[in-house]
Amino acid sequence: MKKIILISLVLFMSATNFFAQENASSVGPKKNAIFLEAGGSAVWYSVNYERKFPFKSMHRITTGIGTLFIPIDSSPIFSGVLTAGYLYGEKHNLELGVGACYLFTDPDFVGSARIGYRYEGNKGVQFRIGFSPIYGKFAATGIEEYSGKGVLPWGYISIGYAF
C-alpha cells in the first residue's frame, strides 16, 4: 500500500512539474515584432520588423529594420531604417535606443535616439510611445522650418504585433 501511495505521489508531482514548465515558456516575452510607427527614426512613419535578444531576466537587446515611402508627385520620399535598442521589463518596458534613417531620394542620413514606454500583451499586442529627438538634414523630409542640419525634438507612437 505504501508503494502505491509513493508511486502515485511521484507521478502526481512529475505531472504538475511538466504542466508548470509548459505554461511558463508559453507566457514569456515574444522575440519578434512587426509594427507601424508614426514619427520616430523615419521622421514621418515606417513599417518595421524587430528582433529581441534576451540576455538576463527582464533585459533584452533589440535590432530592427524598417522602410518608409511617401508618394509625392514631384519627388517621392523613400528611406530605409535601422535601429538598435535596450528593453527593461516584461509586459511594461522602459525602451532606450538609437536609429539611423537613410533617405534614398536625397542621399543623406538622419540619426535618432529614443526613450519611451512599451507595452507587450500576452496575446502579442504591442504599443509604444516616447520621445525621439532626430538629427540630420531636414529639407529632404519636408520639414521646411528645419531646412538645415540640426536637432529636432520629435516623438513616436506605434502599434504592432509581437510573436
N, C-alpha and C positions, 0 to 999 in steps of 0.2 A: 504494500500500500504506500509506503514511504517513497519507493522508487517511482511510482506512477505520479505522485504529487510533485516530486522533484523534477521529473521529465516534463510534466505539464507546466510547471513554473518556468523552466528554462525555455521551452518553446514559446510561451506567452511573452517573456521578456525579449526574446530574439525577434519575434514578430513586431513588437512595439518599437524596437530599435530600427528595424528596416523601414517601418512606416514613418518614423520621425525623420530619418535621413532623406527619404524621398520628398517629404514636404519642405524641408529646409532648403534643398537645392532648387526646387521649383519656384520659391519665393525670392531668391536672390536677385541682385541687380542685373539688368539686361546689359549685354556687351555691345550691341549695335543700335543705331537710331537713324531715322530719316526725319527731316523736319523742314518746314517752311519758315524762314526768318525774315522779319521786316527790320530794316536798319542793319546794324552790326557791321561786320567786316566788309561786306559787299556794298555798303553805303545805302542802297535802296531796298533791295530784297534779295534773297537767294534760296535755292533749293539745295539741301545739304545731306551728306551721309557722314556719320561719325562712328568711330570705333573706340570703345573704352577698355582700358587695361587695368584691372585691379592689382594693387601691389601690397596693400595692407587692409585690414578691416576699416571700412568707411573711407578709404583713399583710392582714387582712380586717376590715371592719366588718360587724356583723350587726344585723338588726332582726327581731323576731318577734312573733307573736300566738298566744294560746292560750286555752283555756277549761277550767273545772272545774265538775263537777256532782256533788253528793253527795245522793242522795235520802233524807233523813231524814224520817220521818213528820211530826213536829211542825213542822219548819222546814227545808226543803231548802236546801242551800248552792249558790249559782250565782255564778260570777265570770268575769271576763274579764282576761286578762293581756297586757301589752305589755312588750317587752324591747328593749334595745339593748346591743351589746357589741363587743368587740375580740378578735380571734384572732391569735396569733403562732405560726406553724408551718405545716406542710403536712399530714403524716399524724398527728403527735403535736403537739398545740396547747396553749399557755397560753391560758386563757379568762378574760377580765375583763368585767364588765358590771353593769348596773343593770336593775331591773324594777319594774313597778307592777301591782298586782292590785286591781281594783275589785270589791268584794263587793256584788252586786245585792240580796241578801236583807236585809242590814243595811247600807245605803249608807255605805260608808267605803272608804278606800284603805289598802292595805298596801304599803309600799315595800321593796325588797331590793337588795342588792349581791351580787356573786358573784366568786369567784376559784376556778379549778379546772383540771382536765385534760380534754381532749377528744381522742378517737381517731377518725380518719376513714379507714376502709379504702378500698382502690381499688375494691372492688365495691359501695360505698355504705353499709356498716355503720358506724354512728356510736354511740359510747359516751361518756358524760360523767359526771364525778363531781367534787364540790367543796364548798366552804364558802360558805354563802349566808345571812348574818345578815339578819333581816327586822325592820322597824319598823312598828308600827301598833297598832290596837285588836284584840286577840286574842279578845275574848268571842265575836265572830261566827264565829270559826274553830273553836270548840270546845276551845281550849286553856285550861282553867279556871285553871291556875296563873299564867297571864299575862293576867288579865282586863282590866287597864288598858292604857294605851299604854306602849310601851317597846320595847327591842331584845331580840329572841330569837335566841340563837345557833342556827343552822339549817344544814342541808346539802341536797344534791340528788344524785340519780343518775338517769341516763336512758339509754334505748336507742332507736335510731331508724334511719332510712334517709335517706341523702343522695343527691340526684340532680341 
